[in-house]
Amino acid sequence: DWLMLAALINQESKFDPKAKSWAGALGLTQVLPSTAKDLGVKNPNQLYQPEISIKTGATYLKELLDYWIPIVNDSTEAMNFALASYNTGKGHVQDARRLATKYGKNENIWHENVEPMLLKKSNPKYFNDPVVKYGYCVGKEPVQYVSNINEYYEEFKNYTAGKTSFNSPSSFSIRYGD
């Protein structure tokens, strides 16, 4: 959904193609150079090119969705898990799912189940738990990230509802540069 991708870009870079995070993520979609390399981007500076950044971020988000959909069996829930993974990595989200199971919550539902467990991963009682494999996580950041993107997505959907001047960018052919 191009509106979800726009919401992600709004959260990541506020549509600034020259954005660079403290962690070294680059461009509109704030993909790390190591992730971009795995996705076929040869030169990290290419991430400052909007077409490449969007294609790379969309490919990475799709990869995460493809990972989560068969696990949680719900596309809306899978998007929440994919967004959290985009922000903090699949490992931390998997840890939060294991904690959810341990504490009697549904490991396949984000809100009020896995989400609070990710928040707890900044507490030694939880990040040192034997079911946790990836240790400490600033859980507040990915939880707020998912919430923000979902809010932006709803705002963008409401804004574009009924407008005929918007075309889905899925019709565009975007290729990686050299």
C-alpha positions in Angstrom: 0.0 0.0 0.0 1.6 3.2 -1.2 0.0 5.2 1.6 1.6 2.9 4.2 5.0 3.5 2.5 4.3 7.2 2.6 3.5 7.0 6.3 6.7 5.1 6.9 8.7 7.8 4.9 7.0 10.5 6.9 8.0 8.9 10.2 11.5 8.0 9.0 12.7 11.2 7.3 9.8 13.7 7.0 10.3 13.3 3.3 13.9 14.6 3.4 15.9 12.6 0.8 19.2 13.7 2.5 18.2 12.5 6.0 20.8 10.5 8.0 20.0 9.0 11.4 22.3 8.7 14.4 22.5 5.0 13.6 23.7 5.6 10.1 20.4 4.9 8.2 20.1 7.0 5.1 17.6 8.6 2.8 13.8 8.8 2.7 13.2 5.3 4.0 16.2 5.4 6.4 17.6 2.0 5.5 20.9 1.0 7.0 23.7 0.6 4.4 24.2 -3.0 5.5 20.5 -3.8 4.9 20.6 -2.0 1.6 23.7 -4.0 0.5 21.8 -7.2 1.2 19.0 -5.9 -1.0 21.3 -5.1 -3.9 22.3 -1.5 -3.4 26.0 -1.3 -4.2 26.9 2.2 -2.9 25.3 3.5 0.3 25.2 7.0 -1.1 22.6 5.7 -3.6 20.2 5.7 -0.7 20.1 9.5 -1.0 18.4 9.1 -4.4 14.7 9.0 -3.8 13.9 6.3 -6.3 16.5 4.0 -4.8 15.6 4.7 -1.2 11.9 4.1 -1.9 12.5 0.9 -3.8 14.9 -0.3 -1.1 12.6 0.6 1.8 9.6 -1.0 0.1 11.5 -4.1 -0.7 12.7 -4.4 2.9 9.2 -3.8 4.3 7.8 -6.4 1.9 10.4 -8.9 3.0 9.4 -8.3 6.6 5.7 -8.6 5.8 6.4 -11.9 3.9 8.2 -13.1 7.1 5.4 -12.2 9.5 2.2 -13.0 7.6 2.6 -16.8 7.8 3.5 -16.5 11.5 0.7 -14.3 12.7 -1.8 -15.2 10.0 -3.3 -11.7 9.8 -2.2 -9.0 7.4 -3.0 -6.1 9.8 -1.1 -7.7 12.6 1.7 -8.7 10.3 2.1 -5.0 9.3 2.5 -4.0 12.9 5.1 -6.7 13.5 6.9 -5.8 10.2 6.9 -2.1 11.2 8.3 -2.9 14.6 10.9 -5.1 12.9 11.8 -2.4 10.4 12.6 -0.1 13.4 14.3 -2.5 15.9 14.9 -5.8 14.1 13.1 -9.1 14.0 15.0 -10.5 16.9 13.7 -8.0 19.4 10.2 -8.5 18.1 10.6 -12.3 18.4 11.8 -11.8 22.0 8.7 -9.8 22.8 6.5 -12.6 21.3 8.2 -15.1 23.5 7.7 -12.9 26.6 4.0 -12.5 25.6 3.6 -16.2 25.5 5.4 -16.6 28.9 3.1 -14.0 30.5 -0.2 -15.3 29.1 -0.6 -12.9 26.3 -1.3 -13.7 22.6 2.0 -13.7 20.7 0.2 -13.0 17.4 -1.5 -9.8 18.4 0.4 -6.5 18.6 -1.8 -4.2 20.7 -2.0 -5.0 24.4 -0.1 -8.3 23.9 3.3 -8.1 22.2 3.5 -4.3 22.3 3.8 -4.1 26.1 6.3 -6.9 26.2 8.5 -5.0 23.8 8.3 -2.0 26.1 9.5 -4.3 29.0 12.7 -5.2 27.1 14.4 -2.1 28.5 13.9 -3.6 32.0 16.7 -6.0 33.2 14.0 -8.4 34.7 12.8 -8.9 31.1 15.8 -8.5 28.9 17.7 -11.0 31.1 14.8 -13.5 31.0 16.0 -16.9 29.6 13.4 -16.7 26.8 15.0 -13.4 25.5 17.7 -14.1 23.0 18.5 -10.5 21.8 18.9 -8.7 25.1 18.2 -5.1 25.8 15.9 -3.0 23.6 14.7 0.6 23.9 11.2 -0.8 23.5 9.6 2.6 23.7 11.0 3.6 20.3 9.6 0.8 18.2 6.3 0.9 20.0 5.9 4.7 19.3 7.2 4.1 15.8 4.4 1.6 15.0 1.8 3.9 16.6 3.0 6.9 14.7 3.0 5.2 11.3 -0.5 3.8 11.8 -1.7 7.3 12.7 0.0 8.8 9.6 -1.5 6.0 7.5 -5.0 6.8 8.7 -4.5 10.5 8.1 -3.2 9.9 4.6 -6.1 7.5 3.8 -8.6 10.1 5.0 -6.9 12.9 3.1 -6.8 10.9 -0.2 -10.3 9.4 0.2 -12.3 10.3 -2.9 -9.5 12.2 -4.6 -9.0 11.3 -8.2 -5.7 13.0 -8.7 -3.8 10.4 -6.8 -2.3 7.5 -8.6 -0.7 4.5 -7.0 3.1 4.5 -7.5 2.9 0.8 -8.0 2.6 1.5 -11.7 6.1 3.1 -11.7 9.1 1.0 -12.7 12.0 1.8 -10.4 15.4 0.3 -11.0 18.6 0.4 -8.9 21.2 2.7 -10.2 24.9 1.7 -10.7 
